[in-house]
Amino acid sequence: MTSTLDSITDSLELRRADERVDSHLHPEGSFNLEDHPVPTGREEIWRFTPLKRLRGLYDAAPFGGKLDVDARLQDGVTLTDEVADLIGTSGFVPTDRIAARAAEATPTSTLIEIAAEAVVDEAVVIDVSGTGIEPAVAQHVVVRAGAFSKATVVFHFEGSATLADNVEIVVGDGAQLTVVSIDDWADDAVRAGHRHVQVGRDAQFKHVDVTFGGNVVRNDTVAEYAGPGGTVEMLGLYFADAGQHMEHRLFVDHTAPKTKSHVVYKGALQGVGAHTVWIGNVLIRKVAEGIETYEENRNLVLTDGAQADSVPNLEIETGEIEGAGHASATGRFDDEQLFYLRSRGVSEAEARRLVVHGFFNDLIRQIGVPALEEKLTATVEAELAKNVLNEKKDTI
């Protein structure tokens, strides 16, 4: 296993040696576990994360647990377990110790492959269920969309687990791929997820990241381009309750000219100790002329005792771009919206419910899977029911 990882690392380093411009905010990767010291919490990439609640995933927690998987495939899509020599197929190299440990523990991969030129009308749904928090689970998954294919793949996570997973996504030239990841875990689950996406020439990739469940969920998503003309859209929706920690880290690496990226994440928080973290970073390399990028994060704080951290970043190595920008905002209910609704006879509780639904609905409608959109709307309603928003003492 070590020799295989070493050869992958050497190949990637040679391939990128000429064009690499290191990000000041995204660590350089390595498959060598020794290159990733055990974090203390003072490091930039760990300073928001409650390390003690990760159950040793970053240190020496033994792997060996399993997940139950139920795949609903469609024509033109195959799933194969225990495929060798796939790690690094998207250009993925671990940038933190958990990813490196998971890579070391998974010599084989699960491959989900969409045939070239296949047009898959119905969503492929992969239900993943955890059966316990011990021992921890390590997992490596590759989603590969053939050239000029079109498909949607939905991963739905539930149950109890302690999971460290690496997911690689390769979008072939001219392909259109949507991947939806739903963290709907039980309250005791811990997940540290890593996704690496490579987008081909003139390809379109949409990623929808939904987080409702779990004790601690920390997802790190990276996208880069294998040719000009590629488009990346990243949409995120999360709702943190009392005591939950939800952390989303995004890095879009514009490695080719005439590429586009658009990132929008929205979150709501309620209850004492609810904590969300959003770190967005876009690197525009010297070669990436004519690109367009925008990243945005909005947080709605519903009660006292909740905290949202939001840090957008842009790193620009060339001035020859079409446009680049970012925005971030964290606040309570919009008083004008509430006043408008109350003045028309809507009760305070109903007004607050409508405002939250309005906050999320424009994003939910962009998913493009009607059944899933309905389910997420219902889930938002269920989250709201956990807290008595019409009690003045509980709201800001």
N, C-alpha and C positions, 0 to 999 in steps of 0.2 A: 504493500500500500504506500509506504513512504517513497519508494523509488518512482512510482507512478505520479504521485503528487509533485515530486521534485521535477520530473520531466515536464509536467504541465506548467509549473511555475516558470521554468527556464524558457519554454516556448512562448509564453505570454510576454515575458520580459523582453525577449528578442523582437517580437512582433511590434511592441509598442515603444521600443527604445527611442526611435527617432522623433515621434510626435508627442510623447508624454509631457504634459505640464501638470505638475503636482497641485492638487487642491490644497489650499491652506487650512481647510476645515474638514476634509474627508481623509481619513488615514490611508496610508499606503498598505496594500494587502500582502498577505503571506500565508502559505499553507503550513509553514513551520510553526508549531505551537509555541516554541521557545521565543518566537518573535512577538508574542502577545503576552506580556506579563499579567499576572493576576491583578485585576483592577482594584483600586482602593476607594474609588468614588470621587477622587480629586481630578481625574482625567476629564478633559472636555467632553468626550463621548459618553462618559458615565455619570457626570455630575448631577443629572436629574433623576437617575435611576435608583430605586431602593434595592441595593445589591443584596441586602440580607433577606429579602423576600424572594430571591431567584432560586432558592434551594440548591445553591452550589453549582448551578449550570456553568458559571464562569470559572470554577475552580476544579473540583474533582468529583462531582456527583457522578455516580456510576450510571451508564446507559444500559439498557436492556429491556425496557418496556415496549409494548406494542400498542398500536392503534387499530381499531376496527374500521375498515374502509368498504363502502358500498358505492360502486360506480355505475351511473346510468349513462351509458355511452350512446352515441348516434352513428349512423352510417358515415364512413369516412374517418372515424376516430378509433384509435386503438390504445389500450393500456397494457403495458408489459412490466412485470416486476423483476427485480434483481438483474438489471442490465448493468454490465461492467463498463468502465472507462468513459463515463459521461460527465464526471465532475469537471467543471471548468469549461463546459461546452459553450457557454454563453459569454465567456470571458470573466466569469466569477472567480475572485480570489478573496478569501476571508479577510475582513478588516477589523474584526474583534475576536476575542478569545473564545466566545461561545460558538461563533461560526466556525472557527478553526477546530474546536473540539468536535463539533457535529460532523464536519468533513472527515476528520480522522476516524470517526466511529461508523461511517457509512461507505464501505467499499463498493457497494452497488446502489443502483438508483431505480426509482419508479419512473417510467417514461410514458407520457401521454402525447401521442403524435396525431396531428391532423394532416391528412394526405394533401399533397400539392394539388391546387385548383379545386379542392373540395369546398362546397358551399353547404354548411351545416346550419339548417334553419332552426332547430331546437337546441336549447342550451344543454351542454354536457354538465352533469351534476355529480360531484364527488363529495359524498357525505363521510366525514371523518369523525369518529367518536373515541374519546378517551375513557378508559375503564378504571383509572386510579392514578394518584399522583406519584406513586413509587412503583418501580424505579422510573427514572427519567427516560424519555424517548428521544432518539436522534433520527432524523429523516432527511433524505435527499430526493427531490422530485424535479424532473425536467419536463417542461411543456414545449413542444416543438411544432410550430405551424409552418407547413410547407408553403412554397411560393404561390402567391395568388389565391390562397385559401381564405375562407371566411368562417369564423366560429366564435362561440362564447363558451367559456369554461367557468363553472362556479364551484368553489371549494367552500363547504359548510362545516365548520368545526364546532363540536359540542362535547359535553361530558367533562370528566375530570382528567387532567393530565399535567405533566411537567415536560414541556416540549421544546426542543431546540431543532429547528429545521432550516434547511437551505433549499430554496426553490429557484431554479433557473428557467428562464423563458426566452425562447429564440423565435423571433417573428421573421419569417422568410421575406424575400423581396416581393413587394406588391401585396403582401398578405394583410388581412384585417382581423385582428384578434382582440377580444375582450376577455379579461380575467377578473372575476369577482371573488374576493376572499372575505368570508364572514366569520368573525370570531364571536361565537355565541356560546361560550364556555359556561360551565358551572362556576359557582362563586370561588371555588378553591383552585382553579386552574392557573398555571403559569406558562406563558409562551414567550420565547425569544425567537422571532422569525426573521429570516433574511431572504430577500428576493433580488435577483439580478436579471435584468432584461436587456436583450440585444435586439435592436430594431433595424431591419434590413432596408435596403433602398426603396423609397416610395411606399414603405409599409406604414400601417396605422395600428397603434396599440393603445388600448384603453384599460386602465386598472382601476377597479372600484374596491376600496378598502373599508370594510364595515366592522366596527368594534363595539359590542355591547357587553359581552360577558367576560369572566375571568377576574382573578385577583390582581395579577400583573400581566399586562400584554405589552411587549416591546417589539415593534416591527420596523425593520430597516429595509427600505426599497431603493434600488439603484437602477437607473436606465441609461443606456448609451446607444450609439448609432453605428451600424456597420456600413452605412452608405448615405448619400445625400437624399433629401426629400422625405425622410421619415418624420412621423408625427407621434408624439406621446401625450396622452391625456391621463392624469391621475386625479381621481375623485375619492374623497374620504369622508366618512360619516361616523361619529363616535358619540356615545352617551355614557358618562361615568357617574356611578352612584357612590354613596358613602364608602370610603376605604379603598375604592378601586384606583389603580394606577394604569393609565393608558398612554403609551408613548409611541409616536410615529416619527420616523426619521426618513427624509426624502433627499435623494441626490440625483439630479439630472445632469449627465455629463455630455455636453454637446461636442461630439467627436467628429462631426462631419458638417459640411456646409448645407445651407438651405433646409435645415431641420427646424421642427417646431416642438414646443412643450407648453402644456397648460396644466397647472396644479391648483386644485381647489379642495381644501379640507374644512369641514365644519363640525364643531363639537358642542355638546351641552353638558353641564355639570350640575349635580345636586347632591347635597348631603355632606356632612363633616368628613374631611379627609379625602374627598374626591379630588383626584389630581390628573390632569392631562398635560402632555408635553408634545409640542410639534416643532420639529427642526427641519426647515427647508433650505436646500442649497442647490444652486445652479452654477455650473462651471462652463463658461463659454471659451473654448480653446482658440488659439490663434488661427487654426485651420477652419473654424466654424463661422465663416463669413455668411452673411445673409440670413441668419437665424432669427426666430421669434420665440420669446419665452415670457411667461408670467406665472407667478406663484402667489397664492392667497390662502390665508388661514383666518377663520372667524370662530370665536368662542362665545357662547351664551351661558353666563353664570346665573343659575336659578336660585341658589340659596347661599346663606352664609356658610363659611367653613370650607368652601371649595376653592381650588387654585388651578389656574391655567397658565402654562408657560408657552410662549410662542416666539420663535426666533427665525425669521426669514433672512436668507443671505444670497448675494449675487457675487460671483467672481468672473470678471470680464477681462479676457486677454487680447481682444480685438475690438476696434471701434466700428468695424464694417458690419453692422448688424441692422436688422429691420426694427427691432424693438426688444426691450427687456424691462421688467418691473416686478415689484412685489408689494404685498399689502398684508397687514396683520391687525386684528382688532379683538379685544376682549371686553365684554361689558354685560350689563344686566338687561332686563326687559326694556324695550323702547317705550318710553312714557307716552310719546305721541300716538303710537299704535294702540296702546292700551286705552288712552283717553278717547280715541276715535271709536273704538269698539264699545266702550262703556257708555258713551254718549248716545249710542244707538240701541241701548237696552240690553246689551250683552253682559252677563254676570262677570265678575272679576275672574273667577276660576275658569270660565269658558274662554274669556278673552286671553288669558295667559296660555291656555292650551292651543288656541288658534295661532298665537304668535309663534310658539315653538314649532308647530306644524309648518307654518309659512317659512320659518327659518330653514327647515330641512327640505321642503318639498321641491324647490327648484333644482336641488342637487339630485334628489331621488329620481326625478323624472328623466334625468340624463342617463340613467343606467341602461335603458333599452330592453329590459326584460320585464314585461308587464306583471307576471306573477310575482316576481321578486320585488318589484316596486310596491305592490299591494302588501306584501308581507312586511317590508321594512316600515311602511306607514303604520301598520298595526303594532309593530314592535316599539316604535316611538310612543305610541299611545300607551302601551303597557309600561314603558319606562316612566312616563309622566304619572301614571297611577301609583307608583311607588312613593311619591312624595305629595304632601297636601299643599299644592301651590297656592291655594286661596287663603291659607292662613298667613296673616300679615307678619307674624313673628318669624316665620320660616323663610321669608323672601327678602330680597334686597330691593 
